[in-house]
Amino acid sequence: MSATKPKAHFIGLCGAGMSAVAHLLQRRGFEVTGSDDGFYPPVSHYLTRIGLVLEPGYRAGNIPADVDLIVIGKNAKLVPETNEEVALALDQYRDKVKSFPEVLADLSAERERIVVAGSYGKSTLTSMLAWVLIHAGRDPSWFIGAIPKNFDHSSGLGEGAFVFEGDEYPSANWDDRAKFLHYDPSTVVLTSACHDHVNIYPTLENYHKPFVALLQGLKARNGRLIACTGEDNARAFYEAYPGEKISYAVGRSADWTAEDMKLGEVSSFTLVHQGEEIGRVETSLLGRHNIENITGAAACLLGGDLVRFEEFRAAIARYDGIERRLDRKTDRSVLPVYEGFGSSYEKARSAITALKEHYKRRRLTILFEPHTFTWRNRAALAQYATVFNGAARIWLYAPPTQGAGTHDQVTLDEIHAETVKHYADVRTFDAETYKSILADADPAGDVVLILSSGSFDGLLTKVITEAEARYPV
C-alpha cells in the first residue's frame, strides 16, 4: 500500500502566483486543495485543467484536519480579523503556514536561481527564458506569475536552473519583505524600477528599497546583474552595481542591443553584442517593448553562455507570449480585440503604443478598469492626463472597493472627471450597459484594447462574446 500523500491547502488559490506554486507542490506529490472568492479566466481555466478543486468562499471548514502545509496569499481579504479561514490557520496551524515565496525558496534550494525583477516585463521575460531553455533541452525549473501560452503549466520542475518571476510586492500580510528577497539569486535580470504599488511604497525611494536589498544580497554572493539601461531607474541601479554586470537596451547604447527593427505581423530585428551583429531574430509578439524583452533574454542566456544563438533564435520564433499580455481575444470575430495587463502606467502605455504601431490606420477604443491600488489612489489621478494618448474612445469601469480603506481611494466619477479634461470621447459602462461599447464599432477600421489586472467583475468574457456574436468571421 502506498504512503498517504502530504496535504497542502491554499487560501487565495486564484492568484496567478498561488496557482503556479500549487502546481509545483502537485509535482512534488502533494494533494492540493484551495479556496478563494474570485474565480475568473485565465486562472480559473488553468486550475480546472490541472485538476485543482476550488472551494468558493472562505470558511474554516475548508482546511483539511490533517493538513501538512497551508499557503496564504497576500490580499486585503486574507486577514484573520475578517476571514475565518485565515483566522483558524493562524490560530491552530501556525507552524504549518507559509507564504508562497517561502515555499518557492524551499523548492529551489541548492539550485542556480535566475530572478527576473522589475516594475514591468517580468512575466514575459521570465517565460521567454524558461521557454528558450526548454526548447534548447536545458531542462529548467520555472515559476511565472501569469499563464504562458507555450507551456502546459505556469511552473515546472526540471533538473536545470530555476527561473523565477521575482515580485517586489510584500510576501504576506504578516511578512513585509518583498517576495524576491526570499530567493537568494545568483543572477538578477532587472527590467525596470518605475514607481509602482503606491499603497505599499508611497514614494519612489520607498519603492526602491527592496531593490537595493536585492542587489546588496546579489553582490554578497558574487552574483551577476543584467539590467535594461534603456529605463532610467534600472540604469541607475546598473551604474551603481559594483559586481559583474551586463546591460541591454533598445535605442540606447548597451552591451546587447536590438537594431534595424521591422514591425509587422512578424517583426524582426538584428541582435547586436558590443557592436558586433549576432544575427537576425523574428517574433510574432507585438510592440517594441517585447523586442526589448527578447534582447534582455539574449543578454541573460547568450551572455551567460547558457544557449547558442541558433537555439535562441529558433525558440524565440516559436514563442507565443502569455495570457493578458497583448494576446488577441477574438479569433472568431473580424473585430480585433486585444487584452493588455494595465496594472500600471508603464504597462498600459506599452500596450497602447504597440497597438498604435501595428494598427496605424485603425481607431483605437480602450476599455479600462482601475483595478490596482496604483490606479485607484488619489495620487494617480495626474496619470490619466497622458496614459490614453493615441486612443479615440475610452470606456471606464468602476474601481473595486476591496481594500479601499487602506489608501486614499478615488471614485469612478472622479476618474471620469479627470480623464474628460484630456480626451474628447470618454464614457463609463457597467453590467447593464456593456453591450453599447461595441454597438457602433467598425470591424474594418477599429481595434479594441482591454486594460486591467482584474476581470471587470466578470464582464471581460461577456465583452469578448459580444464581439464575436456581433461581428463574426
C-alpha positions in Angstrom: 0.0 0.0 0.0 1.4 3.4 -1.0 2.0 6.1 1.7 -0.6 8.8 2.2 0.2 11.9 0.2 1.1 15.1 2.2 -1.7 17.7 2.0 -1.3 21.4 1.1 -4.1 23.9 1.3 -4.1 27.3 -0.4 -6.1 30.2 0.9 -6.4 32.6 -2.0 -5.7 30.0 -4.7 -6.9 32.0 -7.7 -3.8 34.3 -7.8 -1.6 33.5 -10.8 1.4 33.0 -8.5 -0.5 30.9 -6.0 -1.8 28.6 -8.6 1.7 28.2 -10.1 3.1 27.2 -6.7 0.1 24.9 -6.1 1.1 23.0 -9.3 4.7 22.7 -8.2 3.5 21.1 -5.0 1.3 18.8 -7.1 4.5 17.8 -8.9 6.2 17.1 -5.6 3.5 14.7 -4.7 1.2 16.8 -2.5 -2.6 16.5 -2.5 -3.6 20.2 -3.0 -6.8 21.9 -2.1 -7.7 25.6 -2.1 -10.3 28.3 -1.6 -11.0 31.8 -3.0 -13.9 34.1 -3.6 -12.8 35.2 -7.1 -12.8 32.7 -9.9 -12.3 34.0 -13.5 -10.1 33.4 -16.6 -7.4 32.8 -17.3 -6.5 31.3 -13.9 -9.9 29.6 -13.5 -9.4 27.7 -16.7 -5.9 26.8 -15.7 -7.0 25.5 -12.3 -9.7 23.4 -13.9 -7.2 22.0 -16.4 -4.7 20.9 -13.8 -7.4 19.3 -11.7 -7.4 21.6 -8.7 -10.8 21.8 -6.9 -11.6 25.2 -5.6 -13.9 25.8 -2.6 -15.8 29.1 -3.3 -15.7 31.4 -0.3 -13.6 31.4 2.8 -14.7 29.1 5.6 -12.9 27.5 8.5 -14.2 24.1 7.4 -12.2 24.3 4.1 -9.0 23.4 5.8 -8.4 19.6 6.0 -7.9 18.5 9.6 -4.8 16.5 8.7 -3.2 19.3 6.6 0.6 19.4 6.4 1.1 22.9 4.8 -1.1 26.0 4.5 -0.2 28.7 2.0 -1.9 32.0 2.4 -1.8 34.7 -0.3 -1.2 38.4 0.1 -4.6 40.0 -0.2 -6.6 42.5 1.8 -9.3 39.9 2.2 -6.9 37.4 3.7 -6.6 38.8 7.3 -7.7 37.0 10.4 -9.9 39.9 11.6 -12.4 39.3 8.7 -11.5 35.9 7.3 -12.4 32.9 9.5 -10.3 30.5 7.3 -7.2 32.6 7.8 -8.0 33.0 11.5 -8.2 29.3 12.0 -5.0 28.7 10.0 -3.0 31.2 12.1 -4.5 30.1 15.4 -4.4 26.3 15.1 -1.9 25.6 12.4 0.6 28.5 12.7 3.7 26.2 12.4 2.3 24.9 9.1 1.6 28.3 7.5 3.9 29.7 4.8 3.8 32.4 2.1 4.2 31.2 -1.4 7.7 32.8 -1.8 8.8 30.8 1.3 7.5 27.6 -0.5 9.4 28.6 -3.7 12.6 29.2 -1.7 12.2 25.7 -0.2 11.6 24.1 -3.6 14.5 25.8 -5.3 17.1 25.1 -2.6 20.5 24.0 -3.9 19.6 25.2 -7.5 21.1 28.0 -9.6 18.5 30.8 -9.3 17.8 33.4 -12.0 15.3 36.0 -10.8 13.6 38.5 -13.2 12.7 41.6 -11.3 11.2 45.0 -12.2 8.1 47.1 -12.4 7.1 45.6 -15.8 8.1 42.9 -18.2 8.7 40.3 -15.5 6.2 37.7 -16.6 7.0 37.9 -20.3 10.8 37.9 -19.8 10.7 35.0 -17.3 8.6 32.9 -19.6 10.9 33.7 -22.5 13.9 32.5 -20.5 12.2 29.3 -19.5 10.9 28.6 -23.0 14.3 29.1 -24.6 15.9 26.8 -22.0 13.3 24.2 -22.5 13.4 24.4 -26.3 17.2 24.1 -26.2 16.9 21.0 -24.0 18.4 22.5 -20.8 15.5 21.2 -18.5 15.0 24.3 -16.3 12.6 24.7 -13.4 10.4 27.8 -13.6 7.8 29.9 -11.9 5.8 32.5 -13.8 3.1 34.7 -12.2 0.9 34.5 -15.3 -0.4 31.9 -17.8 2.1 31.3 -20.6 0.9 30.2 -24.0 3.9 27.9 -24.9 3.6 25.8 -21.7 1.1 23.4 -20.3 1.9 25.0 -16.9 3.0 28.3 -15.5 5.5 26.5 -13.3 7.6 23.3 -13.6 10.3 21.3 -12.0 13.3 20.2 -14.1 16.9 19.4 -13.3 18.5 22.7 -14.5 18.5 26.3 -13.3 15.4 27.7 -11.6 14.0 30.7 -13.4 11.7 32.9 -11.2 9.4 35.9 -11.8 10.6 38.0 -8.8 7.9 40.3 -7.4 8.7 43.3 -5.2 5.2 43.1 -3.5 5.2 42.1 0.2 5.3 38.3 0.8 2.3 38.0 3.1 0.1 40.0 5.4 2.5 39.0 8.2 5.7 39.5 6.2 6.5 42.9 4.7 9.6 41.6 2.9 9.4 41.7 -0.9 8.8 38.3 -2.4 12.1 38.3 -4.4 14.1 38.7 -1.2 13.4 35.1 -0.3 15.1 33.7 -3.4 18.8 34.5 -3.0 19.5 34.5 -6.7 22.8 34.1 -8.5 21.6 36.2 -11.4 19.2 39.1 -11.4 17.6 40.4 -14.6 16.3 43.9 -13.8 13.8 45.1 -16.5 12.8 48.4 -14.8 12.3 50.2 -11.5 9.5 52.7 -12.1 7.4 53.7 -9.1 4.5 51.2 -8.5 2.4 49.8 -5.7 1.8 53.2 -4.2 -0.3 51.8 -1.4 2.7 49.9 -0.1 5.5 52.2 -1.3 4.3 55.8 -1.2 7.5 57.3 -2.7 10.0 56.2 -5.3 12.6 56.0 -2.6 10.4 53.6 -0.6 9.8 51.6 -3.8 13.5 51.2 -4.5 14.4 49.9 -1.0 13.7 46.3 -1.7 15.6 46.5 -5.0 18.6 47.9 -3.1 18.4 45.0 -0.7 18.1 42.5 -3.6 21.2 43.8 -5.3 23.1 44.0 -2.0 22.5 40.4 -1.5 23.4 39.6 -5.1 26.8 41.3 -4.7 27.4 39.5 -1.4 27.0 36.2 -3.4 29.2 37.5 -6.2 26.2 37.4 -8.5 25.6 38.9 -11.9 23.2 41.8 -12.7 21.7 42.0 -16.1 19.8 45.3 -16.5 17.8 47.3 -19.0 19.7 50.5 -19.3 17.0 51.9 -21.6 14.9 52.5 -18.4 16.3 55.3 -16.3 15.8 53.8 -12.9 17.2 50.4 -13.9 20.1 52.2 -15.5 20.9 53.9 -12.2 20.9 50.6 -10.4 23.2 49.2 -13.1 25.6 52.0 -12.9 25.8 51.7 -9.1 26.2 48.0 -9.0 29.9 47.1 -8.2 29.8 43.5 -9.3 29.7 41.6 -12.6 27.0 43.1 -14.9 25.6 43.1 -18.4 23.4 45.9 -20.0 20.7 45.7 -22.6 18.5 48.2 -24.4 16.6 49.2 -27.5 17.5 52.6 -28.9 20.4 53.2 -26.5 24.0 52.1 -26.3 24.4 48.8 -24.2 26.2 45.5 -24.3 23.3 43.9 -26.0 21.0 45.9 -28.3 18.3 45.4 -30.9 18.8 47.3 -34.2 17.2 47.7 -37.6 13.7 46.8 -36.3 10.9 45.9 -38.7 7.5 45.8 -37.1 4.7 43.8 -38.7 2.6 40.6 -38.3 6.0 39.0 -37.8 8.6 41.6 -36.5 12.3 41.3 -36.8 15.5 42.9 -35.7 19.2 42.4 -35.7 20.7 41.4 -32.3 24.0 43.2 -31.6 26.5 42.4 -28.9 29.1 45.1 -28.2 28.9 46.4 -31.7 29.0 43.0 -33.4 26.0 41.7 -35.3 25.0 38.3 -34.0 22.1 37.6 -36.3 18.5 38.4 -37.3 15.7 37.5 -34.8 12.0 37.1 -35.7 9.0 37.3 -33.3 5.2 37.3 -33.6 4.9 39.4 -30.4 3.5 43.0 -30.8 5.4 46.1 -29.7 8.9 47.5 -29.2 8.7 46.6 -25.5 8.7 42.9 -26.4 11.7 43.3 -28.6 13.3 44.9 -25.5 12.3 41.8 -23.5 13.8 39.5 -26.2 17.0 41.5 -26.0 17.1 41.0 -22.3 16.6 37.3 -22.7 19.6 37.3 -25.1 21.7 39.2 -22.6 20.9 36.6 -19.9 21.1 33.4 -21.9 23.7 34.2 -24.6 25.7 36.5 -22.2 25.7 33.7 -19.7 26.7 31.0 -22.3 23.5 29.1 -21.4 22.4 28.5 -25.0 23.7 29.0 -28.5 22.4 31.8 -30.8 20.8 29.4 -33.2 18.9 27.7 -30.3 17.9 31.1 -29.1 16.6 32.3 -32.5 14.7 29.2 -33.2 13.0 29.3 -29.7 12.0 33.0 -29.9 10.5 32.4 -33.4 8.1 29.9 -31.8 7.4 31.9 -28.6 3.8 33.0 -28.4 3.7 35.1 -25.2 1.4 34.9 -22.2 -2.2 35.4 -21.5 -3.3 39.0 -20.9 -0.2 40.5 -22.5 -1.4 41.8 -25.8 -3.0 38.5 -26.9 -5.9 38.6 -29.3 -9.2 37.5 -27.7 -11.4 37.4 -30.8 -10.3 34.5 -33.0 -13.9 34.1 -34.2 -14.5 37.8 -34.9 -13.4 40.2 -37.6 -13.1 42.9 -35.0 -9.7 42.7 -33.4 -9.9 42.8 -29.6 -6.7 42.5 -27.5 -6.1 42.3 -23.8 -3.2 44.0 -22.1 -2.2 44.0 -18.5 -3.0 47.5 -17.4 -1.8 47.4 -13.8 0.5 50.4 -14.1 1.1 53.4 -16.2 4.1 51.9 -18.0 2.3 48.7 -18.8 -0.7 50.5 -20.1 1.4 52.8 -22.3 3.5 49.9 -23.8 0.3 48.1 -24.8 -1.3 51.2 -26.3 1.9 52.1 -28.2 2.2 48.6 -29.5 -1.3 48.6 -30.9 -0.9 52.0 -32.5 2.3 50.9 -34.2 0.7 47.7 -35.5 -2.7 49.2 -36.4 -1.7 52.6 -37.6 -4.8 53.3 -39.6 -7.4 51.9 -37.1 -9.4 53.8 -34.5 -8.4 52.6 -31.0 -11.0 52.0 -28.4 -9.8 51.3 -24.8 -11.8 49.6 -22.0 -10.1 50.4 -18.7 -10.6 49.1 -15.2 -8.5 50.9 -12.5 -8.1 47.6 -10.6 -4.8 48.1 -8.8 -4.2 50.5 -5.9 -1.7 52.2 -8.2 -4.6 53.4 -10.4 -7.3 54.0 -7.8 -5.2 56.0 -5.4 -5.8 59.8 -5.5 -2.1 60.3 -6.2 -2.6 58.5 -9.6 -5.1 61.0 -10.9 -2.4 63.0 -12.8 -1.5 59.9 -14.8 -4.9 60.0 -16.5 -3.8 63.1 -18.4 -1.5 61.1 -20.7 -1.9 57.4 -20.3 -4.6 57.0 -23.0 -2.7 59.1 -25.6 -3.5 57.6 -29.0 -7.0 56.4 -28.2 -10.0 57.6 -30.0 -12.5 56.4 -27.4 -12.1 55.4 -23.7 -14.6 53.4 -21.7 -14.0 53.4 -17.9 -15.2 50.9 -15.4 -15.6 51.4 -11.7 -12.6 50.6 -9.4 -13.1 47.8 -7.0 -13.7 48.7 -3.3 -11.7 45.9 -1.8 -9.0 47.5 0.4 -10.4 51.0 -0.2 -10.0 51.9 3.4 -6.2 51.2 3.3 -5.4 54.1 1.0 -6.8 57.3 -0.5 -9.3 55.8 -2.9 -11.0 57.7 -5.7 -14.3 57.0 -7.3 -15.3 56.3 -10.9 -16.8 59.8 -11.1 -13.6 61.4 -10.1 -11.5 59.3 -12.6 -14.0 60.2 -15.3 -14.0 63.9 -14.4 -10.2 63.9 -14.7 -10.0 61.9 -17.9 -12.5 64.0 -19.8 -10.3 67.0 -19.3 -7.8 65.5 -21.6 -9.7 63.3 -24.1 -12.7 64.0 -26.3 -14.6 60.8 -26.0 -14.7 59.3 -22.5 -17.6 57.1 -21.3 -18.4 54.8 -18.5 -20.0 51.3 -18.5 -21.3 48.7 -16.2 -23.1 45.3 -16.3 -26.2 46.9 -17.7 -24.6 48.9 -20.5 -21.5 46.9 -21.6 -23.2 46.0 -24.9 -23.2 49.6 -26.0 -19.3 49.5 -26.2 -19.3 47.7 -29.5 -22.7 48.9 -30.9 -21.1 51.2 -33.4 -17.8 49.6 -34.0 -16.3 49.3 -37.5 -14.7 45.9 -37.7 -12.6 47.0 -40.7 -11.5 50.3 -39.1 -11.4 49.7 -35.3 -9.2 47.9 -32.8 -10.2 47.4 -29.2 -7.8 47.1 -26.2 -8.9 45.8 -22.8 -6.7 47.1 -20.0 -7.0 45.7 -16.4 -5.4 43.3 -14.0 -8.9 42.3 -12.9 -12.0 40.9 -14.7 -14.4 43.9 -14.8 -16.4 41.9 -12.3 -16.7 39.1 -14.9 -17.7 41.3 -17.8 -14.5 40.7 -19.7 -15.7 37.3 -21.0 -19.1 38.9 -21.9 -17.5 41.7 -24.0 -15.5 39.2 -26.0 -18.6 37.0 -26.5 -20.5 40.1 -27.7 -17.7 41.0 -30.2 -17.8 37.5 -31.7 -21.6 37.4 -31.8 -21.9 40.9 -33.3 -19.0 40.8 -35.8 -18.4 37.1 -36.6 -15.8 35.9 -39.0 
